[in-house]
């Protein structure tokens, strides 16, 4: 009997002007690629692909410090997270599996192997792993009261219908059969991963959770602010409605999606304002924080329903502020 030929797997890490992060992440990712490639039970040969979304190729030197046949570097000059993710899809043309992880995340032991084992056991097209947060500074009281960086955790094998791409395994045979890529209209706003995975789910593809495939997200000080949390909540709500509109088929469904966005967003906004008001009256920081975040998310949904696009990753000069990382926190 002939031996089975191992499938190719690409770990894609997208980066934008974060040379220190990529230098810290690569040794861990290369070790994971080496481990799974030498495990005959997994049947894969893995490599790490760095997609630098800076047209100046600022990560090239940092990546060049690592001499490994398992490492590749490409520069994607077109701005936006969707263009960078599509470049990863194109560069993984000879691979069966593609795994996305962010440059500011650190995989735990056996992370990649657990994603692969869960995929094989569940027969899934998509496997999403867990993310926990680690902070560069003590949490300000307002942030701590809102508990905004708590991530969802589900039993392994739980069916899901949407996922972020910050810890995600894709079966590229399924993706190619669907003719699917990341929508560049969401490149500067975020939500491209929501649209991508919801499209797969709508086609009936199996998506599951792996709770043991854990990565740690390092949260920088600049995200530990009221402004960042509320802007992210608004952006998240805005993307939810825009994705629903994009998935709608025909004028009637689009109007239904708009009305649904208004019907969900307006009550959230009102309830959030009321909760925040109660929090101020009762001097409850938790109600204040959670209420304001709920109101911001609701307002984003309402604005998405009327056609407003919040471009979270656009800088003041019109260029993208960063390659987006899809850091979605607990929904209020």
C-alpha positions as a Markdown table, in Angstrom:
| # | Residue | x | y | z |
|---|---|---|---|---|
| 1 | Unk | 0.0 | 0.0 | 0.0 |
| 2 | Unk | 1.4 | 3.4 | -1.0 |
| 3 | Unk | 1.9 | 6.0 | 1.7 |
| 4 | Unk | -0.5 | 9.0 | 1.8 |
| 5 | Unk | 1.0 | 12.2 | 0.5 |
| 6 | Unk | 0.9 | 14.9 | 3.3 |
| 7 | Unk | -1.4 | 17.9 | 2.7 |
| 8 | Unk | 0.2 | 21.3 | 2.6 |
| 9 | Unk | -0.8 | 23.8 | 5.3 |
| 10 | Unk | 0.0 | 27.6 | 5.4 |
| 11 | Unk | 0.0 | 29.6 | 8.6 |
| 12 | Unk | -0.7 | 33.2 | 7.4 |
| 13 | Unk | 0.2 | 36.1 | 9.7 |
| 14 | Unk | -0.7 | 39.5 | 8.5 |
| 15 | Unk | 1.3 | 42.5 | 9.7 |
| 16 | Unk | 1.5 | 46.3 | 9.3 |
| 17 | Unk | 4.4 | 48.2 | 10.8 |
| 18 | Unk | 4.8 | 45.9 | 13.8 |
| 19 | Unk | 8.3 | 44.7 | 13.4 |
| 20 | Unk | 8.7 | 43.8 | 17.1 |
| 21 | Unk | 5.5 | 41.8 | 17.2 |
| 22 | Unk | 6.4 | 39.8 | 14.1 |
| 23 | Unk | 9.9 | 39.1 | 15.4 |
| 24 | Unk | 8.3 | 37.7 | 18.6 |
| 25 | Unk | 5.6 | 35.7 | 16.9 |
| 26 | Unk | 7.7 | 34.0 | 14.2 |
| 27 | Unk | 9.8 | 31.7 | 16.4 |
| 28 | Unk | 6.6 | 30.3 | 18.0 |
| 29 | Unk | 4.8 | 29.9 | 14.7 |
| 30 | Unk | 7.8 | 28.2 | 13.1 |
| 31 | Unk | 8.0 | 25.8 | 16.0 |
| 32 | Unk | 4.3 | 24.9 | 15.6 |
| 33 | Unk | 4.8 | 24.4 | 11.9 |
| 34 | Unk | 7.8 | 22.1 | 12.6 |
| 35 | Unk | 5.9 | 20.1 | 15.2 |
| 36 | Unk | 2.9 | 19.3 | 13.0 |
| 37 | Unk | 5.0 | 18.5 | 10.0 |
| 38 | Unk | 6.8 | 15.8 | 12.0 |
| 39 | Unk | 3.6 | 14.3 | 13.4 |
| 40 | Unk | 2.6 | 11.4 | 11.0 |
| 41 | Unk | -0.9 | 11.3 | 12.5 |
| 42 | Unk | -1.7 | 14.8 | 11.2 |
| 43 | Unk | -0.6 | 14.3 | 7.7 |
| 44 | Unk | 0.5 | 17.8 | 6.9 |
| 45 | Unk | 3.5 | 19.8 | 5.8 |
| 46 | Unk | 3.3 | 23.3 | 7.2 |
| 47 | Unk | 4.9 | 26.6 | 6.4 |
| 48 | Unk | 4.5 | 30.2 | 7.7 |
| 49 | Unk | 3.6 | 33.0 | 5.4 |
| 50 | Unk | 4.1 | 36.6 | 6.4 |
| 51 | Unk | 1.9 | 39.1 | 4.5 |
| 52 | Unk | 3.3 | 42.6 | 5.0 |
| 53 | Unk | 0.5 | 45.1 | 4.2 |
| 54 | Unk | 3.0 | 48.0 | 4.3 |
| 55 | Unk | 3.9 | 49.2 | 0.8 |
| 56 | Unk | 7.3 | 50.1 | 2.2 |
| 57 | Unk | 7.9 | 46.5 | 3.2 |
| 58 | Unk | 8.8 | 47.5 | 6.7 |
| 59 | Unk | 8.7 | 43.9 | 8.0 |
| 60 | Unk | 11.1 | 42.5 | 5.5 |
| 61 | Unk | 14.2 | 43.0 | 7.6 |
| 62 | Unk | 12.7 | 41.5 | 10.7 |
| 63 | Unk | 11.4 | 38.4 | 8.8 |
| 64 | Unk | 14.8 | 38.1 | 7.1 |
| 65 | Unk | 16.4 | 37.4 | 10.5 |
| 66 | Unk | 14.8 | 34.0 | 10.5 |
| 67 | Unk | 16.4 | 31.5 | 8.1 |
| 68 | Unk | 13.9 | 28.7 | 7.6 |
| 69 | Unk | 12.7 | 26.7 | 4.7 |
| 70 | Unk | 9.3 | 26.9 | 6.3 |
| 71 | Unk | 9.1 | 30.7 | 6.2 |
| 72 | Unk | 7.9 | 32.9 | 3.3 |
| 73 | Unk | 7.5 | 36.7 | 3.1 |
| 74 | Unk | 5.4 | 38.7 | 0.7 |
| 75 | Unk | 4.5 | 42.3 | 0.5 |
| 76 | Unk | 0.9 | 43.2 | -0.4 |
| 77 | Unk | 1.0 | 47.0 | -1.2 |
| 78 | Unk | -2.8 | 47.4 | -1.8 |
| 79 | Unk | -4.2 | 48.8 | 1.5 |
| 80 | Unk | -6.9 | 47.1 | 3.6 |
| 81 | Unk | -7.3 | 43.9 | 5.5 |
| 82 | Unk | -9.3 | 42.2 | 2.8 |
| 83 | Unk | -6.5 | 42.7 | 0.2 |
| 84 | Unk | -4.0 | 41.3 | 2.6 |
| 85 | Unk | -6.2 | 38.2 | 3.4 |
| 86 | Unk | -6.8 | 37.7 | -0.3 |
| 87 | Unk | -3.1 | 37.7 | -0.9 |
| 88 | Unk | -2.7 | 35.0 | 1.7 |
| 89 | Unk | -5.4 | 32.9 | -0.2 |
| 90 | Unk | -3.5 | 33.4 | -3.4 |
| 91 | Unk | -0.1 | 32.5 | -1.9 |
| 92 | Unk | -1.6 | 29.4 | -0.4 |
| 93 | Unk | -2.7 | 28.1 | -3.9 |
| 94 | Unk | -0.9 | 24.8 | -3.4 |
| 95 | Unk | -2.1 | 24.3 | 0.2 |
| 96 | Unk | -5.1 | 22.3 | 1.4 |
| 97 | Unk | -5.4 | 24.3 | 4.7 |
| 98 | Unk | -4.9 | 27.9 | 5.6 |
| 99 | Unk | -4.7 | 29.1 | 9.2 |
| 100 | Unk | -4.9 | 32.8 | 10.1 |
| 101 | Unk | -3.4 | 34.3 | 13.2 |
| 102 | Unk | -2.6 | 37.9 | 14.1 |
| 103 | Unk | 0.8 | 39.3 | 14.5 |
| 104 | Unk | 0.1 | 40.4 | 18.1 |
| 105 | Unk | -1.1 | 37.0 | 19.2 |
| 106 | Unk | 1.0 | 34.2 | 20.6 |
| 107 | Unk | 0.0 | 30.5 | 20.2 |
| 108 | Unk | -0.1 | 28.1 | 23.1 |
| 109 | Unk | 1.4 | 24.7 | 23.1 |
| 110 | Unk | -0.1 | 22.3 | 20.5 |
| 111 | Unk | -2.4 | 25.1 | 19.2 |
| 112 | Unk | -2.0 | 24.1 | 15.5 |
| 113 | Unk | -2.2 | 20.4 | 16.2 |
| 114 | Unk | -5.5 | 20.9 | 18.1 |
| 115 | Unk | -7.0 | 22.9 | 15.3 |
| 116 | Unk | -6.2 | 20.1 | 12.8 |
| 117 | Unk | -7.4 | 17.3 | 15.1 |
| 118 | Unk | -10.7 | 19.1 | 15.7 |
| 119 | Unk | -11.2 | 19.6 | 11.9 |
| 120 | Unk | -10.6 | 15.9 | 11.2 |
| 121 | Unk | -12.9 | 14.7 | 14.0 |
| 122 | Unk | -15.7 | 17.1 | 13.1 |
| 123 | Unk | -15.3 | 16.9 | 9.3 |
| 124 | Unk | -15.4 | 20.7 | 9.4 |
| 125 | Unk | -14.6 | 23.2 | 6.7 |
| 126 | Unk | -13.8 | 25.8 | 9.3 |
| 127 | Unk | -12.4 | 25.6 | 12.9 |
| 128 | Unk | -12.2 | 28.6 | 15.1 |
| 129 | Unk | -9.9 | 28.7 | 18.2 |
| 130 | Unk | -10.1 | 30.5 | 21.5 |
| 131 | Unk | -8.4 | 33.8 | 22.3 |
| 132 | Unk | -7.5 | 35.2 | 25.7 |
| 133 | Unk | -6.3 | 38.7 | 26.4 |
| 134 | Unk | -3.0 | 39.8 | 28.1 |
| 135 | Unk | -2.6 | 43.5 | 28.9 |
| 136 | Unk | 0.5 | 45.7 | 28.5 |
| 137 | Unk | -0.7 | 47.8 | 31.5 |
| 138 | Unk | -3.1 | 47.6 | 34.4 |
| 139 | Unk | -6.7 | 48.0 | 33.3 |
| 140 | Unk | -8.2 | 51.4 | 33.9 |
| 141 | Unk | -11.2 | 51.2 | 36.2 |
| 142 | Unk | -13.8 | 52.0 | 33.4 |
| 143 | Unk | -12.4 | 49.2 | 31.2 |
| 144 | Unk | -12.2 | 46.7 | 34.1 |
| 145 | Unk | -15.8 | 47.5 | 35.2 |
| 146 | Unk | -17.1 | 46.8 | 31.7 |
| 147 | Unk | -15.1 | 43.5 | 31.3 |
| 148 | Unk | -14.8 | 44.4 | 27.6 |
| 149 | Unk | -12.0 | 42.0 | 26.7 |
| 150 | Unk | -13.7 | 38.8 | 27.7 |
| 151 | Unk | -13.8 | 36.4 | 24.7 |
| 152 | Unk | -16.3 | 33.7 | 24.0 |
| 153 | Unk | -15.4 | 30.1 | 25.1 |
| 154 | Unk | -17.4 | 27.1 | 23.9 |
| 155 | Unk | -17.0 | 23.4 | 24.3 |
| 156 | Unk | -14.9 | 21.9 | 21.5 |
| 157 | Unk | -17.0 | 20.7 | 18.6 |
| 158 | Unk | -19.7 | 23.2 | 19.2 |
| 159 | Unk | -21.2 | 24.3 | 15.8 |
| 160 | Unk | -20.8 | 28.0 | 15.1 |
| 161 | Unk | -22.1 | 30.2 | 12.3 |
| 162 | Unk | -19.7 | 33.1 | 12.3 |
| 163 | Unk | -16.0 | 33.5 | 13.3 |
| 164 | Unk | -13.2 | 36.0 | 13.3 |
| 165 | Unk | -10.0 | 35.3 | 11.4 |
| 166 | Unk | -7.6 | 35.9 | 14.4 |
| 167 | Unk | -7.5 | 32.2 | 15.1 |
| 168 | Unk | -9.0 | 30.3 | 12.3 |
| 169 | Unk | -8.4 | 27.2 | 10.2 |
| 170 | Unk | -9.9 | 27.0 | 6.7 |
| 171 | Unk | -10.2 | 24.0 | 4.4 |
| 172 | Unk | -9.2 | 25.6 | 1.1 |
| 173 | Unk | -10.8 | 22.9 | -1.0 |
| 174 | Unk | -14.2 | 24.1 | 0.3 |
| 175 | Unk | -13.2 | 27.8 | -0.1 |
| 176 | Unk | -12.2 | 27.3 | -3.7 |
| 177 | Unk | -15.3 | 25.2 | -4.5 |
| 178 | Unk | -17.3 | 28.2 | -3.2 |
| 179 | Unk | -15.3 | 30.6 | -5.3 |
| 180 | Unk | -15.0 | 32.7 | -2.2 |
| 181 | Unk | -12.6 | 35.5 | -1.2 |
| 182 | Unk | -12.6 | 38.4 | 1.2 |
| 183 | Unk | -14.8 | 41.3 | 0.1 |
| 184 | Unk | -12.6 | 44.4 | -0.5 |
| 185 | Unk | -15.5 | 46.7 | 0.2 |
| 186 | Unk | -14.9 | 45.7 | 3.9 |
| 187 | Unk | -11.2 | 46.3 | 3.7 |
| 188 | Unk | -11.0 | 49.5 | 5.7 |
| 189 | Unk | -14.1 | 49.0 | 7.8 |
| 190 | Unk | -13.6 | 45.5 | 9.1 |
| 191 | Unk | -16.2 | 42.8 | 9.0 |
| 192 | Unk | -14.6 | 41.0 | 6.1 |
| 193 | Unk | -14.2 | 37.9 | 8.2 |
| 194 | Unk | -17.8 | 38.0 | 9.4 |
| 195 | Unk | -19.0 | 38.2 | 5.8 |
| 196 | Unk | -16.6 | 35.4 | 4.7 |
| 197 | Unk | -17.6 | 32.9 | 7.4 |
| 198 | Unk | -21.3 | 33.7 | 7.4 |
| 199 | Unk | -21.2 | 33.1 | 3.6 |
| 200 | Unk | -19.7 | 29.7 | 4.2 |
| 201 | Unk | -22.3 | 28.9 | 6.9 |
| 202 | Unk | -25.1 | 30.0 | 4.6 |
| 203 | Unk | -23.9 | 27.5 | 2.1 |
| 204 | Unk | -24.3 | 24.7 | 4.7 |
| 205 | Unk | -20.6 | 24.3 | 5.4 |
| 206 | Unk | -19.7 | 22.9 | 8.8 |
| 207 | Unk | -18.0 | 25.3 | 11.2 |
| 208 | Unk | -16.9 | 24.3 | 14.7 |
| 209 | Unk | -15.2 | 25.6 | 17.8 |
| 210 | Unk | -11.9 | 24.3 | 19.3 |
| 211 | Unk | -11.6 | 25.5 | 22.9 |
| 212 | Unk | -8.1 | 24.0 | 23.4 |
| 213 | Unk | -6.6 | 25.7 | 20.4 |
| 214 | Unk | -5.7 | 28.8 | 22.4 |
| 215 | Unk | -3.8 | 32.0 | 21.5 |
| 216 | Unk | -3.0 | 35.0 | 23.7 |
| 217 | Unk | -3.8 | 38.4 | 22.3 |
| 218 | Unk | -1.5 | 41.1 | 23.6 |
| 219 | Unk | -3.6 | 44.3 | 24.1 |
| 220 | Unk | -1.5 | 47.5 | 23.9 |
| 221 | Unk | -2.1 | 50.5 | 26.2 |
| 222 | Unk | -3.7 | 52.5 | 23.4 |
| 223 | Unk | -6.7 | 50.1 | 23.3 |
| 224 | Unk | -7.3 | 50.4 | 27.0 |
| 225 | Unk | -9.4 | 53.6 | 26.6 |
| 226 | Unk | -13.1 | 54.5 | 26.6 |
| 227 | Unk | -12.7 | 56.0 | 23.1 |
| 228 | Unk | -11.2 | 52.8 | 21.6 |
| 229 | Unk | -13.9 | 50.5 | 23.2 |
| 230 | Unk | -16.8 | 52.7 | 22.1 |
| 231 | Unk | -15.4 | 53.2 | 18.6 |
| 232 | Unk | -14.9 | 49.4 | 18.3 |
| 233 | Unk | -18.4 | 48.8 | 19.5 |
| 234 | Unk | -19.8 | 51.2 | 16.9 |
| 235 | Unk | -17.7 | 49.6 | 14.2 |
| 236 | Unk | -18.8 | 46.1 | 15.2 |
| 237 | Unk | -22.5 | 47.1 | 15.0 |
| 238 | Unk | -22.0 | 48.9 | 11.7 |
| 239 | Unk | -20.4 | 45.8 | 10.2 |
| 240 | Unk | -23.1 | 43.5 | 11.5 |
| 241 | Unk | -25.8 | 45.4 | 9.5 |
| 242 | Unk | -23.6 | 45.9 | 6.5 |
| 243 | Unk | -22.9 | 42.1 | 6.3 |
| 244 | Unk | -26.6 | 41.4 | 6.5 |
| 245 | Unk | -27.2 | 43.8 | 3.7 |
| 246 | Unk | -24.5 | 42.2 | 1.6 |
| 247 | Unk | -25.9 | 38.7 | 2.2 |
| 248 | Unk | -29.4 | 39.7 | 1.3 |
| 249 | Unk | -30.7 | 38.5 | -2.1 |
| 250 | Unk | -32.8 | 41.0 | -4.0 |
| 251 | Unk | -34.4 | 44.4 | -3.0 |
| 252 | Unk | -37.0 | 42.8 | -0.7 |
| 253 | Unk | -34.4 | 41.0 | 1.4 |
| 254 | Unk | -32.2 | 44.1 | 1.5 |
| 255 | Unk | -35.1 | 46.2 | 2.8 |
| 256 | Unk | -35.9 | 43.5 | 5.4 |
| 257 | Unk | -32.2 | 43.6 | 6.4 |
| 258 | Unk | -32.3 | 47.4 | 6.8 |
| 259 | Unk | -35.5 | 47.2 | 8.9 |
| 260 | Unk | -34.0 | 44.5 | 11.0 |
| 261 | Unk | -30.9 | 46.6 | 11.6 |
| 262 | Unk | -33.1 | 49.5 | 12.7 |
| 263 | Unk | -35.3 | 47.2 | 14.7 |
| 264 | Unk | -32.4 | 45.8 | 16.6 |
| 265 | Unk | -30.2 | 48.8 | 16.7 |
| 266 | Unk | -32.6 | 51.4 | 18.0 |
| 267 | Unk | -33.7 | 49.4 | 21.1 |
| 268 | Unk | -30.1 | 48.7 | 21.8 |
| 269 | Unk | -29.2 | 52.4 | 21.6 |
| 270 | Unk | -32.1 | 53.4 | 23.9 |
| 271 | Unk | -31.6 | 50.6 | 26.4 |
| 272 | Unk | -27.8 | 51.3 | 26.5 |
| 273 | Unk | -28.4 | 55.0 | 27.2 |
| 274 | Unk | -30.9 | 54.1 | 29.9 |
| 275 | Unk | -28.5 | 51.6 | 31.5 |
| 276 | Unk | -25.7 | 54.2 | 31.4 |
| 277 | Unk | -28.0 | 56.8 | 33.0 |
| 278 | Unk | -29.0 | 54.3 | 35.7 |
| 279 | Unk | -25.3 | 53.6 | 36.2 |
| 280 | Unk | -24.5 | 57.3 | 36.8 |
| 281 | Unk | -27.5 | 57.6 | 39.1 |
| 282 | Unk | -26.4 | 54.6 | 41.1 |
| 283 | Unk | -22.7 | 55.3 | 40.8 |
| 284 | Unk | -22.3 | 51.9 | 39.2 |
| 285 | Unk | -19.2 | 51.9 | 36.9 |
| 286 | Unk | -20.3 | 48.6 | 35.4 |
| 287 | Unk | -23.7 | 49.8 | 34.3 |
| 288 | Unk | -22.2 | 53.1 | 33.0 |
| 289 | Unk | -19.6 | 51.2 | 30.9 |
| 290 | Unk | -21.8 | 48.4 | 29.7 |
| 291 | Unk | -24.6 | 50.8 | 28.9 |
| 292 | Unk | -22.4 | 53.1 | 26.8 |
| 293 | Unk | -21.0 | 50.2 | 24.9 |
| 294 | Unk | -24.4 | 48.8 | 24.2 |
| 295 | Unk | -25.6 | 52.2 | 22.9 |
| 296 | Unk | -22.5 | 52.6 | 20.7 |
| 297 | Unk | -23.1 | 49.1 | 19.1 |
| 298 | Unk | -26.7 | 49.9 | 18.6 |
| 299 | Unk | -25.9 | 53.2 | 17.0 |
| 300 | Unk | -23.5 | 51.5 | 14.6 |
| 301 | Unk | -26.3 | 49.1 | 13.6 |
| 302 | Unk | -28.6 | 52.0 | 12.9 |
| 303 | Unk | -26.1 | 53.9 | 10.9 |
| 304 | Unk | -25.3 | 50.8 | 8.9 |
| 305 | Unk | -29.0 | 50.4 | 8.0 |
| 306 | Unk | -29.0 | 53.8 | 6.4 |
| 307 | Unk | -25.9 | 53.3 | 4.4 |
| 308 | Unk | -23.2 | 54.8 | 6.6 |
| 309 | Unk | -19.8 | 53.0 | 6.4 |
| 310 | Unk | -17.5 | 53.5 | 9.4 |
| 311 | Unk | -13.9 | 53.0 | 8.2 |
| 312 | Unk | -12.2 | 51.9 | 11.4 |
| 313 | Unk | -8.8 | 51.3 | 9.7 |
| 314 | Unk | -8.5 | 54.6 | 7.8 |
| 315 | Unk | -5.9 | 57.1 | 9.0 |
| 316 | Unk | -6.4 | 60.8 | 8.9 |
| 317 | Unk | -4.3 | 61.1 | 5.7 |
| 318 | Unk | -6.8 | 58.7 | 4.0 |
| 319 | Unk | -4.5 | 55.6 | 4.2 |
| 320 | Unk | -5.3 | 52.6 | 6.4 |
| 321 | Unk | -4.3 | 53.1 | 10.0 |
| 322 | Unk | -3.3 | 49.4 | 10.4 |
| 323 | Unk | -4.0 | 46.1 | 9.0 |
| 324 | Unk | -7.1 | 45.2 | 10.9 |
| 325 | Unk | -7.0 | 42.3 | 13.4 |
| 326 | Unk | -10.6 | 41.6 | 14.0 |
| 327 | Unk | -10.4 | 42.0 | 17.7 |
| 328 | Unk | -14.0 | 41.5 | 18.6 |
| 329 | Unk | -14.8 | 41.6 | 22.2 |
| 330 | Unk | -17.9 | 40.3 | 24.0 |
| 331 | Unk | -21.1 | 41.6 | 22.5 |
| 332 | Unk | -23.2 | 43.6 | 24.9 |
